[in-house]
Amino acid sequence: MQAIQLVKYSKKQPQISLNQVEPAAPKAGQVAIRVHCASLNPVDLKLTEGFPFALQKPPFTLGVDGSGIIEQIGQGEAELKVGDEVFFYTPFSETGSWAERLVIDAHCVAKKPKSLSLTESGAMSLVALTGFTAMQKLQIKPHDKILIHGVAGGVGLMAAQIAKAQGAYVIGTARRDQTAVLQNYSVDQVLDYREDNFTQLLNHIDGALDTVHDNGKTLQKTLSVMNRGGRVVSLSMPNLEDMVHLKAHLPAPLAWLIKLMNKKYFKQAQSLGVTLMPQATYPNRAQMQRLTTFIDQHGLKVPVQKSFSLNDYAVAISALKTNKAMGKLLFTLN
Ligand SMILES: NC(=O)c1ccc[n+]([C@@H]2O[C@H](COP(=O)([O-])OP(=O)(O)OC[C@H]3O[C@@H](n4cnc5c(N)ncnc54)[C@H](OP(=O)(O)O)[C@@H]3O)[C@@H](O)[C@H]2O)c1
């Protein structure tokens, strides 16, 4: 079968190629999936650079999420059947969705939402699970003011719709020219992250999601606009407990450094009476099933910007690096 593989880690120029590989059979607790589509995510680039450190020995197949049809079931898996239409998300050390077939631990797989196509389900796996988990942590009540940074991104668009379905007033940071489209994705108010100083324009925010990786700058400013009792989820602060579920086992000195770096943000949050929750979203079937129920009740839209074949991997990865347009990039296989 064909698979897009990392051949050599590099920050500047990772070597990636489309290789012919032998399909594996599922072991106990695993399933094999014929991939229908696989999404491209910023974490794919980080993994090719060796982030958080080289977790797998090259060559290995890239891609962390997607959708497909169950082709084979390993021993001990009772819930899923051959032929089920599913969506999935892999641990960082067991990637492999950018391929015709994927063998994956069954607990990372769930039946897709009935209200979505297989392509929509695969396009939103990781970003919807991330947005949903974050919005649950914010414990949103009707009329809460929810601030979502990077609202035009994959995660932001999902989080905005999920917050709105719970009755929130949604404020997002993005580019001003994206305002009209964002209104179709449940964003009530858009602030331009390049021009507006949101700390001067906002206050009494009840819940916030920070998706921006800028060494804590956006996070620290966000804490300053929160209500006492407010809740903030940060995707940029590493969460060491979540990392274990992602099978991203960090060396002790790195874990120590992360704890030290996180400490100052927790201290600032505590002094302001704000609950700060770092999140590294991990694969978890029970949570994916809760997401599925939510989607089938409330609906969730995902814009797809462009689909590529596996052969076009170089163009697709280049688009992931440089493209500023909204919507998910996908590999579609069937
Ligand atoms: N911890 C977790 O569980 C988790 C899960 C999923 C993703 N992530 C991470 O979260 C980040 C977002 O993921 P994604 O899939 O949504 O990425 P994405 O689709 O690439 O979207 C990122 C968005 O953020 C915008 N942006 C850039 N700088 C900004 C700033 N200073 N203020 C506000 N918006 C800004 C970008 O706008 P422009 O187009 O103008 O650049 C873009 O719309 C990535 O770093 C990803 O790796 C973490």
The ligand as a MOL file (V3000), in Angstrom:
LIG
                    3D

  0  0  0     0  0            999 V3000
M  V30 BEGIN CTAB
M  V30 COUNTS 48 52 0 0 0
M  V30 BEGIN ATOM
M  V30 1 N -3.0120 21.0600 22.6200 0
M  V30 2 C -3.9160 20.4870 21.8340 0
M  V30 3 O -4.6930 19.6260 22.2320 0
M  V30 4 C -4.0150 20.9260 20.4070 0
M  V30 5 C -4.9480 20.3180 19.5620 0
M  V30 6 C -5.0690 20.7950 18.2590 0
M  V30 7 C -4.2380 21.8260 17.8280 0
M  V30 8 N -3.3250 22.3380 18.6840 0 CHG=1
M  V30 9 C -2.4630 23.4580 18.2790 0
M  V30 10 O -3.2880 24.6210 18.3190 0
M  V30 11 C -2.8870 25.5110 17.2810 0
M  V30 12 C -4.0960 25.8040 16.3880 0
M  V30 13 O -4.4880 24.6200 15.7080 0
M  V30 14 P -5.4260 24.7060 14.4290 0
M  V30 15 O -5.5800 23.3430 13.8990 0
M  V30 16 O -6.6130 25.5260 14.7410 0 CHG=-1
M  V30 17 O -4.4600 25.5430 13.4560 0
M  V30 18 P -4.8050 26.3810 12.1380 0
M  V30 19 O -5.9850 25.7700 11.4620 0
M  V30 20 O -3.5200 26.5270 11.4100 0
M  V30 21 O -5.2820 27.7960 12.6710 0
M  V30 22 C -4.4790 28.6850 13.3600 0
M  V30 23 C -5.2060 30.0250 13.3160 0
M  V30 24 O -4.6280 30.9110 14.2830 0
M  V30 25 C -4.5000 32.1900 13.6640 0
M  V30 26 N -3.5140 33.0040 14.3770 0
M  V30 27 C -2.1700 33.0400 14.1920 0
M  V30 28 N -1.6130 33.9100 15.0840 0
M  V30 29 C -2.6480 34.4210 15.8210 0
M  V30 30 C -2.7280 35.3590 16.8800 0
M  V30 31 N -1.6330 35.9490 17.3840 0
M  V30 32 N -3.9450 35.6420 17.3980 0
M  V30 33 C -5.0650 35.0650 16.9190 0
M  V30 34 N -5.0540 34.1640 15.9020 0
M  V30 35 C -3.8510 33.8380 15.3760 0
M  V30 36 C -4.1380 31.8720 12.2380 0
M  V30 37 O -4.4030 33.0010 11.4500 0
M  V30 38 P -3.5310 33.3610 10.1270 0
M  V30 39 O -4.1160 32.5230 9.0250 0
M  V30 40 O -3.7870 34.8100 9.9730 0
M  V30 41 O -2.0920 33.0210 10.4200 0
M  V30 42 C -5.1070 30.7060 11.9480 0
M  V30 43 O -6.3850 31.1470 11.5740 0
M  V30 44 C -1.7370 24.8180 16.5350 0
M  V30 45 O -0.5160 25.2770 17.0590 0
M  V30 46 C -1.9240 23.3460 16.8750 0
M  V30 47 O -0.7470 22.5990 16.7950 0
M  V30 48 C -3.1890 21.9290 19.9520 0
M  V30 END ATOM
M  V30 BEGIN BOND
M  V30 1 1 1 2
M  V30 2 2 2 3
M  V30 3 1 2 4
M  V30 4 1 4 5
M  V30 5 2 4 48
M  V30 6 2 5 6
M  V30 7 1 6 7
M  V30 8 2 7 8
M  V30 9 1 8 9
M  V30 10 1 8 48
M  V30 11 1 9 10
M  V30 12 1 9 46
M  V30 13 1 10 11
M  V30 14 1 11 12
M  V30 15 1 11 44
M  V30 16 1 12 13
M  V30 17 1 13 14
M  V30 18 2 14 15
M  V30 19 1 14 16
M  V30 20 1 14 17
M  V30 21 1 17 18
M  V30 22 2 18 19
M  V30 23 1 18 20
M  V30 24 1 18 21
M  V30 25 1 21 22
M  V30 26 1 22 23
M  V30 27 1 23 24
M  V30 28 1 23 42
M  V30 29 1 24 25
M  V30 30 1 25 26
M  V30 31 1 25 36
M  V30 32 1 26 27
M  V30 33 1 26 35
M  V30 34 2 27 28
M  V30 35 1 28 29
M  V30 36 1 29 30
M  V30 37 2 29 35
M  V30 38 1 30 31
M  V30 39 2 30 32
M  V30 40 1 32 33
M  V30 41 2 33 34
M  V30 42 1 34 35
M  V30 43 1 36 37
M  V30 44 1 36 42
M  V30 45 1 37 38
M  V30 46 2 38 39
M  V30 47 1 38 40
M  V30 48 1 38 41
M  V30 49 1 42 43
M  V30 50 1 44 45
M  V30 51 1 44 46
M  V30 52 1 46 47
M  V30 END BOND
M  V30 END CTAB
M  END
